[in-house]
């Protein structure tokens, strides 16, 4: 089974989270050593991954049935359309010979 590819929204949210959280943590922590900067970078990557995985995936598309109204069942046959019948003629009356 193939692994699903990330969507554009997941990539965008994850990338923005990594960049912004790295900047915020570096500015707020005042990290100056390599160990502190590495810890901030790894934390930002983990946070970005978490955000990217929690973005909801779009529902798979279903093929749309053509020619049937929405909600129509397969077992229900459509009623035939009947043409209007011409008005009935009166029978011809014969006159009795007198």
C-alpha positions as CSV (number, residue, x, y, z in Angstrom):
1,X,0.0,0.0,0.0
2,X,1.4,3.3,-1.0
3,X,2.0,6.1,1.5
4,X,-0.2,9.1,0.8
5,X,1.6,12.3,-0.3
6,X,1.2,15.4,1.8
7,X,-1.2,18.0,0.5
8,X,-0.2,21.6,-0.3
9,X,-2.0,22.8,2.8
10,X,0.0,20.4,5.0
11,X,3.3,21.5,3.5
12,X,2.4,25.2,3.8
13,X,1.2,25.0,7.5
14,X,4.2,22.8,8.5
15,X,6.8,25.0,6.8
16,X,5.3,28.2,8.3
17,X,5.2,26.7,11.7
18,X,8.8,25.6,11.6
19,X,10.1,29.0,10.5
20,X,8.0,31.1,12.8
21,X,8.4,28.9,15.9
22,X,12.2,28.8,15.3
23,X,12.4,32.6,15.2
24,X,10.2,33.0,18.2
25,X,12.0,30.4,20.3
26,X,15.4,31.8,19.4
27,X,14.4,35.4,20.2
28,X,12.6,34.5,23.4
29,X,15.2,32.0,24.8
30,X,18.2,34.0,24.0
31,X,20.0,30.8,22.9
32,X,23.7,31.4,22.1
33,X,25.4,28.0,22.3
34,X,25.2,25.4,19.6
35,X,23.4,23.0,21.9
36,X,20.7,25.5,22.6
37,X,20.2,26.4,18.9
38,X,20.1,22.7,18.0
39,X,17.5,22.0,20.7
40,X,15.4,25.0,19.4
41,X,15.7,23.7,15.8
42,X,14.7,20.2,16.6
43,X,11.8,21.4,18.7
44,X,10.6,23.6,15.9
45,X,10.8,20.7,13.4
46,X,8.8,18.5,15.7
47,X,6.2,21.2,16.2
48,X,6.0,21.7,12.4
49,X,5.5,18.0,11.8
50,X,2.8,17.9,14.4
51,X,0.9,20.8,12.8
52,X,1.3,19.3,9.3
53,X,-0.1,15.9,10.4
54,X,-3.1,17.5,12.1
55,X,-4.3,19.4,9.1
56,X,-7.4,17.6,7.8
57,X,-7.0,15.7,4.6
58,X,-9.7,16.3,1.9
59,X,-12.2,13.5,1.4
60,X,-11.7,11.2,-1.6
61,X,-13.7,12.2,-4.6
62,X,-16.5,9.9,-5.6
63,X,-17.7,9.5,-9.2
64,X,-20.9,11.4,-9.8
65,X,-23.7,9.4,-11.4
66,X,-25.0,11.1,-14.6
67,X,-28.6,11.0,-15.6
68,X,-30.1,10.3,-12.2
69,X,-31.5,12.9,-9.8
70,X,-29.7,13.2,-6.5
71,X,-30.8,10.6,-4.0
72,X,-32.4,8.3,-6.6
73,X,-32.2,4.6,-5.9
74,X,-31.2,2.1,-8.5
75,X,-34.1,-0.2,-7.9
76,X,-36.7,2.6,-8.5
77,X,-37.5,2.8,-12.2
78,X,-38.6,6.2,-13.6
79,X,-42.2,6.5,-14.6
80,X,-42.8,6.7,-18.4
81,X,-43.9,10.0,-19.7
82,X,-47.3,9.7,-21.5
83,X,-48.4,12.0,-24.3
84,X,-51.7,13.7,-24.0
85,X,-54.4,11.7,-25.8
86,X,-56.7,13.5,-28.3
87,X,-60.3,14.0,-27.1
88,X,-62.5,11.0,-27.8
89,X,-65.0,11.4,-30.7
90,X,-68.6,10.7,-30.3
91,X,-69.8,7.6,-32.2
92,X,-71.6,8.3,-35.5
93,X,-75.4,7.8,-35.3
94,X,-77.1,6.4,-38.2
95,X,-80.6,7.6,-39.1
96,X,-83.3,5.1,-39.5
97,X,-84.8,4.9,-42.9
98,X,-88.4,5.9,-42.9
